[in-house]
Amino acid sequence: MTEVSTIAYTKIVLHAVKYPHSAVRGFLLGKRQGQNPPIVVDAIPALHGSLLNGPLEILLITLDTYCTEHKLQIVGIYFANERLNDTSFDDIFAKTGEKLHSVFPNPIILQVENSKLSLVPKNVCLKAFNYDNKSWKSSTCFLTNEETGLRTASRAIEEKVYREIVDFEVHLDDPNLDIFNPEITEKIRQLY
C-alpha cells in the first residue's frame, strides 16, 4: 500500500500535463516509519522524452545529497506514457527502480493513468507497483487526503501551474532552474 502526499501527487500530475505529447519520468522521495511502507512526500521530475542514462546518474547523485540533507530517501519512481490510452508498464525505466532495491527495500513505481487526468477528477490517476521477489506487483495507492489532493491538482491545472514545473532535462538546458521546484511546492500549499 502506497501513501502519496498532495504535494507529490500534484507535481506528478503537473509534469504529465506539461508534456502531453511525451512520456514523463521522475523520482519519488519519502520517509519510512518503521516496517510500514514509505510515505511519498515529494516528486522530482526527471525527463520528458527519451530515457537517458547519463543524466539520470547525475540526477541520482544530486538526489542522494538532497535526501541526506533533508532526511528523506529515494523511495521509487513514477512515469506517464506518451499516449492517452497507453497503459503499458515502462519496463525500461523499471530497471532504474530495480536498482533502487539495492539501497531501499521494496521500492515503489507509480504509473499515471493518462485517461484519468481531468479538471474534474473522480479518482486518483495513479497505479502503484511494489518490487517483491524480483518482479513488480500491483499494489494499492491512496492520497494522504484524497479530496484535498484531487482538488489541489485540479486547481493547479486550472491556474496553469504546470507551465512552471521544471524537470531535470530542462535543468540541463538552464542550470538556474531548480529541479526541486520550491516555488511550485509553495503554490501547491496555497491551493490546499
Sequence and secondary structure as in RCSB ss.txt:
>XXXX:A:sequence
MTEVSTIAYTKIVLHAVKYPHSAVRGFLLGKRQGQNPPIVVDAIPALHGSLLNGPLEILLITLDTYCTEHKLQIV
GIYFANERLNDTSFDDIFAKTGEKLHSVFPNPIILQVENSKLSLVPKNVCLKAFNYDNKSWKSSTCFLTNEETGL
RTASRAIEEKVYREIVDFEVHLDDPNLDIFNPEITEKIRQLY
>XXXX:A:secstr
 EEE HHHHHHHHHHHHH TTS EEEEEEEE  TTS  EEEEEEEEEESS  HHHHHHHHHHHHHHHHHHT EEE
EEEEE SSTT     HHHHHHHHHHTTTSSS EEEEE GGG  SS SS  EEEEEEETTEEEEE EEETTHHHHH
HHHHHHHHTTGGGG   HHHHHH TTS TT HHHHHHHHHH 
